[in-house]
Amino acid sequence: MVALLFLTTGVLIASATPSVSQSSTASMPANSHARSYGDGWECDVSFRLVDDACVAIVVPPNAYATNQTYGSGWECQHGFTEVDRVSCAKVLVPEGAYLEATGQGWKCLRGYMKVDDGCQEIVLPENAYLEDDHNGSVWRCNRGYEVNGETCSAIQVPEHAFLNSSSYGNPWTCERGYFEKDGKCMAVDIPENAYFDYASFGSGWKCDRGFSVSGDTCVAIEVPPNAHLDRSGNRWECHRNFQRSKGRCVLRN
């Protein structure tokens, strides 16, 4: 009885297996295959799913099939660009330009600049040179000249000054010992007991150590008892355990 039961069960399993397989295969449309992992199916290469059917990809003129299961299934040939995801139009390269390495656009040649849908030749003014940046070719004025509209004008460097490389502010800097005032370089009048200070602000000079500014002069600092010159050397401060009081240093309570 037990043997008969196992035999009957085996027959049922054997007869059921082909039925499941046929059912799964029957649900797959033409030009499809079972997924390599997971359940379900997917369209074959060069076919795309449309309303539960696998329809052949139509490759437009001037394009080629990518043989991929994703994306549009085609790409434009070199020298053509995609239009509305349905066609490939030829890239029209204007005069003074070249086709980019991608084959899908163009850029202006050196010495030309992009204007609307074309490339216009750059006319170099006198005392200028051609330079390339992220926007293409542009012109810059030679050293010693500055942009003046569409030309390069000589920079007027005042006496006791020299050209600098700054891209903003004055294109010139006063020589050591001079400071800028009203477009000129004026000599720094250094008083006694002072030295030249090459700062972009202030009087242009500083007092020596042990002296402090008093108008346009440097006067000796009188250091009271229990005090010493501070780090700057132009002021005094009290020793430890002393505090300033009425110009003196008194013992802390």
C-alpha positions as MATLAB code, in Angstrom:
seq = 'MVALLFLTTGVLIASATPSVSQSSTASMPANSHARSYGDGWECDVSFRLVDDACVAIVVPPNAYATNQTYGSGWECQHGFTEVDRVSCAKVLVPEGAYLEATGQGWKCLRGYMKVDDGCQEIVLPENAYLEDDHNGSVWRCNRGYEVNGETCSAIQVPEHAFLNSSSYGNPWTCERGYFEKDGKCMAVDIPENAYFDYASFGSGWKCDRGFSVSGDTCVAIEVPPNAHLDRSGNRWECHRNFQRSKGRCVLRN';
ca = [
       0.000    0.000    0.000;
       2.846    2.402    0.914;
       4.693    1.557   -2.300;
       1.563    2.220   -4.308;
       1.169    5.618   -2.609;
       4.769    6.706   -3.493;
       4.288    5.503   -7.078;
       1.072    7.488   -7.467;
       2.686   10.647   -6.004;
       5.668   10.362   -8.341;
       3.415   10.066  -11.377;
       1.477   13.156  -10.337;
       4.681   15.208   -9.886;
       6.108   14.030  -13.208;
       2.917   14.912  -15.042;
       2.637   18.349  -13.344;
       6.164   19.572  -14.095;
       5.849   19.970  -17.908;
       2.548   21.745  -17.433;
       4.151   24.498  -15.252;
       7.015   24.928  -17.702;
       4.644   25.232  -20.643;
       2.526   27.751  -18.750;
       5.625   29.928  -18.033;
       6.836   29.684  -21.633;
       3.421   30.386  -23.024;
       3.253   33.722  -21.104;
       6.429   35.012  -22.773;
       5.935   36.994  -26.009;
       7.958   36.420  -29.150;
      11.522   37.812  -29.204;
      11.936   37.528  -25.416;
      13.745   35.276  -22.968;
      13.635   34.388  -19.276;
      15.647   36.639  -17.015;
      19.048   35.280  -16.043;
      18.158   36.003  -12.414;
      14.845   36.425  -10.622;
      11.433   35.713  -12.109;
       9.857   36.906  -15.343;
      11.220   37.636  -18.778;
      12.768   40.411  -20.825;
      12.996   41.339  -24.493;
      15.859   40.102  -26.623;
      18.659   42.415  -27.758;
      17.441   44.873  -30.463;
      13.863   44.618  -29.177;
      11.949   46.835  -26.756;
       8.831   46.239  -24.681;
       5.683   47.890  -26.126;
       2.271   46.941  -24.653;
       3.413   43.496  -23.405;
       5.068   42.729  -26.747;
       8.717   42.840  -27.850;
       8.934   45.106  -30.876;
      12.019   45.400  -33.088;
      14.020   48.609  -32.625;
      13.946   50.830  -35.704;
      17.420   52.308  -36.246;
      17.097   55.697  -38.025;
      19.384   56.740  -40.907;
      22.916   57.794  -39.890;
      22.692   55.725  -36.683;
      23.841   52.293  -35.547;
      22.416   49.654  -33.222;
      24.057   49.470  -29.809;
      22.912   45.895  -29.159;
      22.119   46.852  -25.577;
      19.056   45.871  -23.543;
      18.721   49.405  -22.168;
      18.386   52.899  -23.636;
      17.068   53.658  -27.100;
      18.998   50.770  -28.657;
      20.783   53.023  -31.136;
      23.198   55.947  -31.278;
      24.019   58.518  -33.942;
      27.107   58.020  -36.073;
      30.156   60.284  -35.720;
      29.314   63.690  -37.145;
      25.608   63.414  -36.382;
      23.571   64.467  -33.362;
      20.330   63.093  -31.914;
      17.130   65.073  -32.561;
      14.069   64.481  -30.354;
      15.256   60.891  -29.741;
      13.917   59.810  -33.109;
      16.470   60.864  -35.742;
      20.089   61.889  -36.368;
      20.918   65.246  -37.955;
      24.287   66.107  -39.487;
      26.413   68.444  -37.352;
      26.860   71.600  -39.422;
      30.366   72.940  -38.765;
      30.596   76.678  -39.537;
      33.608   78.343  -41.114;
      36.397   78.847  -38.607;
      35.319   75.847  -36.505;
      36.082   72.135  -36.175;
      34.118   69.012  -35.287;
      34.614   67.981  -31.659;
      36.135   64.591  -30.864;
      32.729   63.372  -29.647;
      31.436   63.910  -33.170;
      28.288   65.554  -31.826;
      29.223   69.242  -31.735;
      31.736   71.868  -32.862;
      34.106   74.446  -31.417;
      35.751   77.536  -32.839;
      39.358   77.323  -34.005;
      42.033   79.261  -32.178;
      41.821   82.861  -33.286;
      38.041   82.743  -33.594;
      35.254   83.416  -31.092;
      31.713   81.991  -30.967;
      29.058   84.484  -32.062;
      25.499   83.087  -32.230;
      25.747   79.975  -34.432;
      29.050   80.809  -36.055;
      32.695   81.679  -35.450;
      34.000   85.186  -35.937;
      37.689   85.863  -36.502;
      39.321   87.831  -33.694;
      40.969   91.050  -34.840;
      44.010   91.719  -32.675;
      44.552   95.383  -31.843;
      48.045   96.806  -31.776;
      50.074   95.877  -28.679;
      47.902   92.826  -27.931;
      48.281   89.042  -28.045;
      45.970   86.055  -28.428;
      45.159   83.905  -25.398;
      42.940   80.861  -24.804;
      40.599   80.381  -21.844;
      37.497   78.284  -21.061;
      35.400   80.553  -23.298;
      37.697   80.163  -26.303;
      40.185   82.583  -27.797;
      40.413   86.142  -26.467;
      42.958   88.929  -26.707;
      44.929   90.570  -23.920;
      47.046   93.705  -23.897;
      50.827   93.373  -23.765;
      52.617   94.210  -20.541;
      52.687   97.977  -20.126;
      49.346   98.423  -21.871;
      45.728   98.339  -20.689;
      42.378   97.761  -22.388;
      40.758  100.917  -23.682;
      37.594   99.900  -25.522;
      38.765   97.817  -28.464;
      42.374   99.006  -28.272;
      45.390   98.779  -25.959;
      46.658  102.050  -24.524;
      50.052  102.552  -22.885;
      49.890  102.671  -19.071;
      51.131  105.984  -17.748;
      53.558  105.031  -14.972;
      54.375  107.998  -12.722;
      57.901  108.862  -11.653;
      59.311  106.627   -8.902;
      56.894  103.778   -9.769;
      57.032  100.470  -11.624;
      54.543   98.154  -13.347;
      53.014   95.368  -11.259;
      51.138   92.193  -12.212;
      47.915   92.948  -10.333;
      44.655   92.260  -12.205;
      42.825   94.951  -10.245;
      43.584   98.362   -8.765;
      46.580  100.394   -9.895;
      48.691   98.662  -12.551;
      51.749  100.290  -11.014;
      53.362  100.386   -7.559;
      55.454  103.119   -5.977;
      59.110  102.385   -5.382;
      60.407  101.788   -1.873;
      60.502  105.058    0.039;
      57.512  106.489   -1.819;
      53.732  106.297   -1.336;
      50.828  106.811   -3.740;
      48.871  110.049   -3.537;
      46.588  111.494   -6.199;
      48.059  109.301   -8.922;
      51.642  110.186   -8.059;
      54.423  108.680   -5.961;
      55.414  111.007   -3.146;
      58.589  110.578   -1.085;
      58.038  109.404    2.495;
      59.269  112.065    4.927;
      60.843  109.942    7.673;
      61.376  111.822   10.958;
      64.305  111.335   13.301;
      64.267  108.074   15.312;
      62.026  106.381   12.736;
      62.380  103.999    9.807;
      60.581  103.349    6.513;
      57.551  101.036    6.779;
      56.531   99.396    3.504;
      52.811   99.151    4.331;
      49.900   99.938    2.015;
      48.376  102.186    4.659;
      49.553  104.588    7.350;
      52.246  107.263    7.217;
      54.891  105.074    5.580;
      57.171  105.088    8.620;
      57.361  103.706   12.168;
      59.166  104.887   15.248;
      62.232  103.049   16.474;
      62.017  100.911   19.590;
      61.776  103.106   22.671;
      60.007  105.904   20.780;
      56.339  106.643   20.127;
      54.483  108.679   17.504;
      53.705  112.261   18.395;
      52.231  114.030   15.385;
      54.868  113.843   12.643;
      57.734  113.042   15.013;
      58.970  110.267   17.282;
      59.503  111.096   20.948;
      61.360  109.037   23.529;
      59.161  106.916   25.790;
      59.579  107.569   29.509;
      59.222  104.198   31.191;
      58.036  104.554   34.829;
      59.396  102.381   37.641;
      58.170   98.782   37.684;
      57.402   98.931   33.960;
      59.008   97.821   30.697;
      58.565   98.275   26.945;
      55.958   95.941   25.448;
      56.488   93.646   22.484;
      55.969   96.425   19.923;
      58.696   98.511   21.574;
      56.565  101.634   21.129;
      54.564  101.420   24.391;
      55.180  100.418   27.985;
      53.379   98.045   30.321;
      53.617   97.201   33.997;
      55.587   94.278   35.425;
      53.703   91.295   36.781;
      51.895   91.962   40.030;
      51.712   95.673   39.137;
      48.902   97.574   37.510;
      48.633  100.885   35.670;
      47.256  103.770   37.673;
      47.517  107.438   36.663;
      50.540  106.830   34.428;
      52.386  104.759   37.047;
      52.683  101.125   37.982;
      51.374  100.362   41.458;
      51.454   97.111   43.375;
      48.289   95.051   43.122;
      46.442   94.684   46.390;
];
